[in-house]
Amino acid sequence: MKKIKPYKILILFLVFVLIICIYNNSDYYIRKHEWKNSHGASVGDWLEFKDSLYTIKDRKVYKNNFWVGNVVFCFESYLIVYSKNEKEVGYYYKKD
């Protein structure tokens, strides 16, 4: 019986974490949740991409089809958005 080398387990773990990060930062993941502004700059107090007010495409956030910000990072329950108008980042948390 062969022994699994520790570095192979580490590589598998890192690949798994990378896949989760890529998925959590996808437009699909962000679009299927509602986000509430926590603090910092705001592109909107409540971001809901299911209606036509807010949309997301290529990590850009649009309000009424006007670009208002960029997604900086998203992980699980937290979303960081750069507000184009305020030139600062805003922090959101997932509301489901």
LINRABEL-V266357 format. One record per backbone hydrogen bond with DSSP energy under -0.5 kcal/mol. NH is the residue of the N-H (numbers start at 1). CO is the residue of the C=O. E is the energy in kcal/mol with one decimal. If there is no record, write none. Layout:
nh = [NH;NH]
co = [CO;CO]
e = [E;E]
This chain:
nh = [5;8;9;10;11;12;13;14;15;16;17;18;19;20;21;22;23;24;25;26;30;31;32;33;35;36;37;38;39;41;47;48;49;51;54;55;57;60;61;62;63;64;66;68;69;70;71;72;72;73;75;77;78;79;80;81;81;82;83;83;84;84;85;87;88;90;91;92;93;94;95;96]
co = [3;5;5;6;7;8;9;10;11;12;13;14;15;16;17;18;19;20;21;23;26;27;28;30;47;93;45;91;91;89;35;46;33;48;48;62;60;57;69;55;66;53;63;61;61;82;59;70;80;80;78;75;75;92;73;79;90;70;81;88;68;82;68;83;83;81;39;79;36;77;34;94]
e = [-0.5;-0.9;-1.3;-2.1;-2.4;-2.3;-2.4;-2.6;-2.4;-2.2;-2.4;-2.3;-2.3;-2.0;-2.3;-2.4;-2.3;-2.8;-1.3;-1.6;-2.1;-2.8;-1.5;-1.2;-2.6;-2.7;-2.7;-3.7;-1.1;-2.0;-3.1;-0.7;-0.6;-0.5;-0.7;-2.3;-2.1;-1.5;-3.2;-3.0;-2.8;-2.8;-1.7;-2.8;-1.4;-2.0;-2.9;-0.6;-3.0;-1.3;-2.3;-0.9;-2.0;-2.4;-3.1;-0.5;-2.5;-3.2;-0.6;-3.1;-2.5;-0.5;-0.6;-1.6;-0.6;-3.2;-3.0;-3.0;-2.3;-2.1;-3.1;-0.5]
